[in-house]
Amino acid sequence: MSGAGTVREIVDSALYLVLATADADGRPWSSPIYFAHDDCRTFFWISSPDARHSHNIAVRPQVGISVFDSSAAIGTGQGVYMAAVAAEVVDAEAAGRAMEVFSRRSLEHGGRAWTPADVRGDSGMRLYRAVADEHWILAKDGRPDHRIPVDLR
């Protein structure tokens, strides 16, 4: 399987990503988050704007993302590692499209349908997006933690 095929297989089969953020002082924080995606490049999630990762994104939008199967046997796992830029989705048109993507995946996984109204006003939740500009996977060549870049174009 190609590197792009591996990325797509891993991302499509996972329910959660690990979002790595840092605050204004560079102090790191990671959060497991249920997500939806658009072609493994744009990732969407719903979170409280009061969550630590949401505060971190507001001051430092550069994030790291990992997606992997945590049930894989030791030494057999494969993951996708990404560098991305994240932000709250505030544009109404973009939010509508993103909510379609998020809601469709939520329903596929037994969750509920979501609408833009669910992430506005005093709902306590907001819609976020991260756009990945770099993807890597492990090389699987016997060298420890040897990551290779993957071009999804």
CORTAPE-V521472 format. One record per backbone hydrogen bond with DSSP energy under -0.5 kcal/mol. NH is the residue of the N-H (numbers start at 0). CO is the residue of the C=O. Records with the same first field share a line. If there is no record, write none. Layout:
# CORTAPE-V521472
NH = CO, CO
This chain:
# CORTAPE-V521472
5 = 1
6 = 2
7 = 3
8 = 4
9 = 5
10 = 6
11 = 7
12 = 8
13 = 9
16 = 32
17 = 65
18 = 16, 30
19 = 17, 63
20 = 18, 28
22 = 26
25 = 22
28 = 20
30 = 18
32 = 16
34 = 14
35 = 43
37 = 41
38 = 36
40 = 37
41 = 37
42 = 40, 129
43 = 35
44 = 127
46 = 125
50 = 47
54 = 50
55 = 51
56 = 52
57 = 53
58 = 54, 55
59 = 55
62 = 83
63 = 19
64 = 81
65 = 17
66 = 79
68 = 77
69 = 67
71 = 68
75 = 72
76 = 72
79 = 66
80 = 135
81 = 64
82 = 133
83 = 62
84 = 130
85 = 60
86 = 128
88 = 126
89 = 87
94 = 90
95 = 91
96 = 92
97 = 93
98 = 94
99 = 95
100 = 96
101 = 97
102 = 98
103 = 99
104 = 100
105 = 101
106 = 102
107 = 103
108 = 104
109 = 106
110 = 105
117 = 114
118 = 115
119 = 116
122 = 119
123 = 120
125 = 46
127 = 44
128 = 86
129 = 42
130 = 84
131 = 40, 129
132 = 82
133 = 82
134 = 149
135 = 80
136 = 147
137 = 78
138 = 145
145 = 142
146 = 144
147 = 136
149 = 134
151 = 149
